[in-house]
Amino acid sequence: MLTYDEIVGTLIIIVLAVMVGTVLQRLSGTGVGLVVAPVLSLVLGPTAGVLLTNMTTTISGFLLMLSVWSRIRWRQYWWIIIPALPGAWAGAWLVSQLSAAWLFILLGTIIVLALLITVSLRDLPEFTGRTATVVTGTLGGLFNSTSGVAAPVMVIYARISRWDQRSFAATLQPIFMTMGALSVVMKLWTGAVEDSPEAGVSLAVLVVFLVVAIVGGLAIALLLSRYVSALLARRMAMTLAGLGGISAIVRGVFQLSF
């Protein structure tokens, strides 16, 4: 049982992580899952941490979607989201089968490998067929359920399909929103999650703090948008995600060893 001070400290860390992730998401188009997933997993445990990350991307994706509505390619959205459904189910099932230690290792490995692939694979061949879209949706749903991170999969798809950056960044928002919601529903349906015992408060209370943190992050991003470039925000998100991913792997290995 956590003490009052420990609960307050946990909530402060959650709010700060979500605010930073939301700021980077607003400035660069990606960032919430990359930054929030490893931090919340280290604080709450991998199961509750990724679930809360999924809730965060659902809320932030919805709010950001409203501001870029005219640039969203809805046809492309549906081609990605429909195959994401079985991927989200498979990810939720996997989460229900693995121990916390292996979930830490899986989460960290997915994040670190995804970042390495995103950075290293600059010149990818063009591939615009529907097969690539379906595979992207399925993998996105799977990765989002297991690690809370679907952005690297989407970035690789954008490169091979030569997707215009403005339209891509806009369409990502409803994709993240829906993938997050799918992951939450699938995990609750399969019984893969509990009521966040490591946080010391219920998920309902945590959701309230999420909404406050996201709205605050969007307000801060509005102020910083004149001074921070999208490139800098993207680099910051990837750096923080890399550090968090490595920390998750180390914690998982440590738990397996002792």
C-alpha positions in Angstrom: 0.0 0.0 0.0 1.5 3.3 -1.1 1.7 6.2 1.4 0.0 9.6 0.7 3.3 11.2 -0.3 4.1 8.3 -2.7 0.7 8.6 -4.4 1.2 12.3 -4.8 4.7 11.8 -6.2 3.4 9.2 -8.6 0.6 11.5 -9.9 3.1 14.3 -10.4 5.3 12.1 -12.5 2.3 10.9 -14.6 1.1 14.5 -15.2 4.6 15.7 -16.1 5.2 12.8 -18.5 1.8 13.3 -20.2 2.3 17.0 -20.5 5.7 16.6 -22.1 4.5 14.0 -24.4 1.5 16.1 -25.4 3.7 19.1 -26.1 6.0 17.1 -28.3 3.0 15.5 -30.1 1.5 18.9 -30.8 4.9 20.3 -32.1 6.1 17.4 -34.1 3.1 15.2 -34.9 4.4 12.3 -32.8 5.6 11.9 -29.2 2.8 11.0 -26.8 3.3 7.2 -26.9 7.0 7.3 -27.3 7.6 9.5 -24.2 4.7 8.4 -22.0 4.7 4.6 -22.4 8.2 3.9 -20.9 7.7 6.5 -18.1 4.3 5.3 -17.0 5.3 1.7 -17.3 8.3 2.3 -15.0 6.0 4.1 -12.5 2.8 1.9 -12.7 4.1 -1.3 -14.1 4.0 -2.3 -17.8 0.3 -3.4 -17.9 -1.3 -0.4 -16.3 1.4 1.9 -17.8 0.7 1.0 -21.4 -3.1 1.0 -20.7 -2.8 4.6 -19.4 -0.7 5.4 -22.5 -3.4 4.1 -24.7 -6.0 6.3 -22.9 -3.6 9.3 -23.3 -3.3 8.8 -27.1 -7.0 8.4 -27.4 -7.7 11.7 -25.7 -4.8 13.7 -27.2 -5.5 12.2 -30.7 -9.1 13.4 -30.5 -8.3 16.9 -29.4 -5.5 17.3 -32.0 -7.7 15.8 -34.7 -10.2 18.7 -34.3 -7.5 21.2 -35.2 -6.3 19.4 -38.4 -9.6 18.1 -39.6 -9.4 19.5 -43.1 -6.1 17.8 -43.9 -7.1 14.3 -42.8 -7.2 11.6 -45.5 -10.1 9.6 -44.3 -9.9 6.9 -46.9 -6.3 6.1 -45.9 -7.4 6.2 -42.2 -9.9 3.4 -42.8 -7.5 1.2 -44.7 -5.1 1.4 -41.7 -7.7 1.2 -38.9 -9.7 -1.9 -40.0 -6.7 -4.2 -40.0 -5.6 -2.7 -36.7 -8.5 -4.4 -35.0 -7.0 -8.0 -35.1 -3.6 -6.5 -34.3 -5.0 -4.8 -31.2 -6.7 -8.1 -30.1 -3.5 -10.1 -30.5 -1.6 -7.5 -28.5 -4.1 -7.5 -25.7 -4.0 -11.3 -25.5 -0.2 -11.3 -25.4 -0.2 -8.7 -22.6 -2.5 -11.1 -20.6 -0.1 -14.0 -21.0 3.3 -12.4 -20.1 4.7 -11.6 -16.7 5.6 -8.0 -15.8 9.3 -8.7 -16.3 8.8 -9.9 -19.9 6.4 -7.1 -20.6 9.1 -4.6 -19.5 11.6 -6.3 -21.9 9.1 -6.4 -24.7 8.1 -2.8 -24.3 11.7 -1.6 -24.2 12.8 -3.7 -27.1 10.0 -2.6 -29.3 10.7 1.1 -28.6 14.5 0.8 -29.0 14.3 -1.2 -32.2 11.6 1.0 -33.7 13.7 4.1 -33.0 16.8 2.5 -34.5 14.9 1.4 -37.7 13.3 4.9 -38.0 16.6 6.6 -37.8 18.7 4.3 -39.9 16.3 3.5 -42.7 16.4 6.8 -44.5 16.1 5.8 -48.2 13.4 3.3 -48.5 12.0 2.0 -51.8 8.5 3.3 -52.8 5.7 0.8 -52.2 2.1 2.1 -52.5 0.1 -1.1 -52.6 -2.7 -2.0 -50.2 -0.7 -4.8 -48.8 1.7 -2.3 -47.2 -1.3 -0.4 -45.7 -2.9 -3.6 -44.3 0.4 -4.8 -42.8 1.0 -1.3 -41.3 -2.5 -1.3 -39.7 -2.1 -4.8 -38.2 1.4 -4.1 -36.8 0.3 -0.7 -35.6 -2.6 -2.2 -33.6 -0.3 -5.0 -32.2 2.5 -2.6 -31.2 0.0 -0.1 -29.7 -1.5 -2.8 -27.5 1.8 -4.3 -26.3 3.9 -1.1 -25.9 1.7 1.9 -26.5 3.9 2.9 -29.5 2.6 2.8 -33.1 4.3 5.9 -34.4 7.5 4.3 -35.8 5.4 1.8 -37.8 3.4 4.7 -39.2 6.6 6.7 -40.0 8.1 3.8 -42.0 4.8 3.5 -43.9 4.7 7.2 -44.7 8.2 6.9 -46.1 7.6 3.9 -48.4 4.2 5.3 -49.6 5.6 8.8 -50.1 2.8 10.3 -48.0 2.8 14.1 -47.9 4.0 15.2 -44.4 1.2 17.7 -43.6 -1.5 15.2 -44.5 0.3 12.4 -42.8 0.7 14.3 -39.5 -3.0 15.2 -39.6 -4.2 11.7 -40.4 -2.1 10.3 -37.6 -4.3 12.0 -35.0 -7.5 10.0 -35.6 -5.4 6.9 -36.2 -3.7 7.3 -32.8 -7.1 8.1 -31.2 -8.8 4.9 -32.6 -5.8 2.6 -32.0 -5.7 3.8 -28.4 -9.4 3.2 -27.9 -9.2 -0.2 -29.6 -6.3 -1.2 -27.3 -8.2 -0.1 -24.2 -11.4 -1.9 -25.2 -9.5 -5.1 -26.1 -7.6 -5.2 -22.8 -10.7 -4.6 -20.7 -12.5 -7.2 -22.7 -9.8 -9.9 -22.4 -9.2 -9.1 -18.7 -5.6 -8.2 -19.4 -5.6 -5.2 -17.0 -6.4 -4.5 -13.4 -7.4 -1.3 -11.7 -3.9 0.1 -11.5 -2.9 -1.1 -8.0 0.6 0.2 -8.3 -0.6 3.8 -8.6 -2.5 3.8 -5.4 -5.6 5.3 -7.0 -8.3 4.0 -9.4 -8.1 4.3 -13.2 -11.0 6.7 -13.1 -9.0 9.1 -11.0 -6.0 8.7 -13.3 -8.1 9.5 -16.3 -9.1 12.9 -14.8 -5.4 13.7 -14.3 -4.7 12.6 -17.9 -7.3 15.1 -19.2 -5.9 17.9 -17.2 -2.3 17.1 -18.2 -3.2 16.8 -21.9 -5.1 20.1 -22.0 -2.2 21.8 -20.1 0.3 20.3 -22.6 -1.7 21.6 -25.5 -1.7 25.1 -24.0 2.0 25.0 -23.4 2.6 23.7 -26.9 0.7 26.7 -28.3 3.1 29.0 -26.5 6.2 27.1 -27.6 5.2 26.6 -31.2 6.8 30.0 -32.1 10.2 29.0 -30.7 10.6 25.2 -31.0 10.8 23.6 -34.5 9.1 20.3 -35.3 12.6 18.8 -36.0 13.8 19.7 -32.5 10.6 18.4 -30.9 10.9 15.1 -32.8 14.6 14.7 -31.7 13.6 15.3 -28.1 10.8 12.8 -28.3 13.1 10.1 -29.7 15.8 10.8 -27.2 13.4 10.5 -24.2 11.8 7.4 -25.7 15.2 5.8 -26.2 16.2 6.4 -22.6 12.9 5.1 -21.4 13.1 2.0 -23.6 16.5 1.1 -22.3 15.4 1.7 -18.7 12.4 -0.7 -19.2 14.7 -3.4 -20.6 17.1 -3.0 -17.7 14.2 -3.2 -15.2 12.8 -6.3 -16.9 16.1 -8.1 -16.9 16.7 -7.1 -13.3 13.3 -8.6 -12.3 14.0 -11.9 -14.1 17.4 -12.1 -12.4 16.2 -11.6 -8.8 
